[in-house]
Amino acid sequence: MATKYKDYFDRMILTNKSKFDDFNKLYNQYIKDQGNLQDKYNTEGKKILEIIREWENKLCSQTEKAGFGNYTTNLSEKFMQEVRKTYPLIDYIGVIVPKFKINKINF
């Protein structure tokens, strides 16, 4: 029997299969080329983070309704650990990489 947070994670992926399939392709490219794909990763990743937060809220609201408010934080952390197992670079969404330019000096 799967734990509740694992069950919600699996349901989240299944319910949003096409979105996560698209994100997986970008994620695998991002692993290889973070510098050039950061902007795209931020944009597309923001949509995935919204889905993740929505399912995290669903999971935690069910626990709070049952009267286990103190347990909610732990459950949320476990859910996010499950996300990070699949997407270790999920926390890189939103990173702003400053672009710098080296000016050529003529002597």
N, C-alpha and C positions, 0 to 999 in steps of 0.2 A: 504494500500500500504506500502510495506516495504521500509525502507531507503536503500540507495545505499550500504552503508557499510554492512548492515545486509544481503542484497541480495548477495553480493560477498561472505560473510561468508558462507551462506547456499549453494551457488554454489560450493565453495571450498570443503565443507564437502561431498556433493553429488558426485562431480567429482572424489574425492579420497576416496570413501566410504570404500573400503577394508583396506586401510592404516589407516584411522581413526578408523575403527572398531578394528583393532589390537592394535592401540595405546590406545584406551579406556580400553581394557582389562588390559594392562600394567599399565595405569594410575590408575585404581581402585585398583590394587595390590599395587602400589607405595604409595597410600594414607595410606594404612595400615602398610607398611613396608619400609619406606624410607631408612633406614640405609642399608639394604641388597640389595636393588634394585637400588641404585643411579647410579651405573655404567651402568646397562642395560637401565635405564631411560635416561641417558645422550646420549647413543648411538642411541637408537630408537627415542628419542625426537629430536635429531639433524635433522633427516630426516623430521620429522613433522614441525620443525621450518623452514626448507627450503621451504616446501609447503606454509606455512603461509606467509613467506616473499615474495614468488612469487606472491601470490594473493594480498597481500598488495601493491606490486609494480604495479600490473595490475590496481587495484583500483585507486591508486594515479596518475598513468600516464595518465589515461583517464581524470582526473580532470585538470592536467597540460596542456594537449592538448587543453582543452576548455578555457584556459586562467585564471584559478582560482588557480594559484600557491600558494597564501597565504592561501587558504582553505585546501590545501593538508595536512599540519601538523595536523590540527584538525581532518580531515577525517581519517588519519592514527591512531591517538589516539583512535578514536571511534571504529575503526576496531579491534584494540588490546584489547579494553575494552570488546568487544563482545567475543573475544577469551578467555579472562580471566573469563568471566561469566561461560563458559563451562568448562574451565580448569584453576581453580584458582592457581594451582601449576605449571603452564607453565614456569614461570620464574625460577624454580628450575632446569631446564635443563641446564647442563653445570657446575653445582655446584660440586666442588671437595671437598670431605670429607676426611680429612687426617686420615689415619689408624694409630692407635698407639697401642703399645704393652706394657704391664706392665710386667717387668721382675720380676721373683720370687727371693726373697732375702732369702738366707739360713743363719740361725744363728748358 
